[in-house]
Amino acid sequence: MAYLSSAAYRLGSRIESSPFTDNSDDHENSSTVPKYSGPHASRIFALLGLEQEVVQYEALGTGFTPHPKREIRRYRRSRIMGLIKRSVLALPVLMLIFFGVIHLLEFFIGRARLFWNEDHSMLTWLAPSHSIASAHRLRTATPLPCVSHNDYWRDEPLFDALRWGCTGVEADVWLFEGELYVGHTTADLDRTRTFKTLYIDPLLELLNKSGTAVYSEGPYTHGLYDSDPAQTLVLLVDVKRAAQDAFEVVHQQLQPLRDAGYLSSWDGQAFHSRAVTVVGTGETLWTSVVSSNTYRDVFFDAPLSAIWEEPRNPIDANDPVHDKDGDTSYGQAMSLVGDHETPIEASSGAELLDTADIYNISTSYYASTDFASAVGFVWRGHLSPRQMRTIRGQIRGAKRRGLKARYWGTPLWPTSLRNHVWHVLVKEGADVLNVNDLEAAARQDWSLGVHDLAPRLSGS
């Protein structure tokens, strides 16, 4: 290469001194070709990869050879363009190989827990059912702390979620011409898919078939799950437009469930849990929810990020909280009220105060946040200390107000990361998670799930 560079330099110098040399870039396409008849021309051009040009010129018998600097530039450009073309062609193949390797690793590592300690009892009731008449098979499901995200996209909205054991379903509602249509966007709306036909009517019929159960506190409406009759189903209503008018229509359409005593409510003094708890989210207005001080059966989805509190230090082996082992969990223990703190009591919530304390059991049921925006991206497959502090502070703030912490927007892929985040959130005390893959949620070990340390301030 040193000899080539030196020879090219000498050749270029001789040509530059030639009266035939054209040094102007404006004559790239000129038909006049500089003449050079040095003894090493053919060899140098051959080493430069210009054999074809040399042969062509020699065949013409002109005695002329190409201008070396121009040919070098053209050669370099052609090499670069060749590399670019090959890279573009190779990129899809490399991507397929990469994702193929990731898929194999994910299958053998990320989902390895599916191959042992699997409780298949929860999967015995998953046979398809397409009618209310066979809906009693849903009742054998084990309730899970998850919300069926965009439930209306399921093959059978509401029923698919119940079969897998979800304790919450989410419906996006749009108000048009006095009717609530269900869909993610306006393009998804259909006149046959309304809030009433997909949720209100099926719930009413299911609950009418369930009867009532009697507890020490008195008559109590039987819930949707035989394995846990007291478990409420949260109907998460995501209002998309015309917030005030839409809320009024939601309130009206809930009347059959209200008349039958199936709705959880606040009576001005205490919260009463029933078979269905309705939570307004999305564009639901706070003023609409708290308009009455004496009774409400639609609750506000509180902003979890807004009620963050300084978390307790991680629990060590000598912490006296271990005296309650068996009665509480790590997540509950992290949310215990300290000696210098006072519990946040419920209030009417009618006054719009600039404080997070307006979110309590009288006004809200869930306290929710987008995991991606509130906690951040999970790098290197695990949560950082800063992210753990954020999560613990949010969950602590919710529990001290008697609310259930809900996270949506958790990672979807790879599934090993998704499962890890689910596991950590539940361990830390999150009460419910939005999920898209209901089967994966049913296969998770939710035994680390927690409930409120103290019962909700309820007389029933």
Sequence and secondary structure as in RCSB ss.txt:
>XXXX:A:sequence
MAYLSSAAYRLGSRIESSPFTDNSDDHENSSTVPKYSGPHASRIFALLGLEQEVVQYEALGTGFTPHPKREIRRY
RRSRIMGLIKRSVLALPVLMLIFFGVIHLLEFFIGRARLFWNEDHSMLTWLAPSHSIASAHRLRTATPLPCVSHN
DYWRDEPLFDALRWGCTGVEADVWLFEGELYVGHTTADLDRTRTFKTLYIDPLLELLNKSGTAVYSEGPYTHGLY
DSDPAQTLVLLVDVKRAAQDAFEVVHQQLQPLRDAGYLSSWDGQAFHSRAVTVVGTGETLWTSVVSSNTYRDVFF
DAPLSAIWEEPRNPIDANDPVHDKDGDTSYGQAMSLVGDHETPIEASSGAELLDTADIYNISTSYYASTDFASAV
GFVWRGHLSPRQMRTIRGQIRGAKRRGLKARYWGTPLWPTSLRNHVWHVLVKEGADVLNVNDLEAAARQDWSLGV
HDLAPRLSGS
>XXXX:A:secstr
 HHHHHHHHHHHHHHHTSTT    GGGTT S   B   TTHHHHHHHTT HHHHHHHHHHT  B   HHHHHHHH
HHHHHHHHHHHHHHHHHHHHHHHHHHHHHHIIIIITGGGGSS  GGGGTT S   SGGGGGGGGGS  EEEEETT
GGGSSSTTHHHHHHTEEEEEEEEEEETTEEEE SSGGG  TT BHIIIIIHHHHHHHHHH EEEETTEEEE  S 
TT TT  EEEEEEE S HHHHHHHHHHHTHHHHHTT B EE SS EE  SEEEEEEET  HHHHTS SS BSEEE
EEEGGGG         TT GGGGGBTTB HHHHHT   TT          S  SSGGG STTTEEEEEEEHHHHT
   GGGS  HHHHHHHHHHHHHHHTTT EEEEES   SSHHHHHHHHHHHHHHT  EEEES HHHHHHS  TT  
  SS  S   
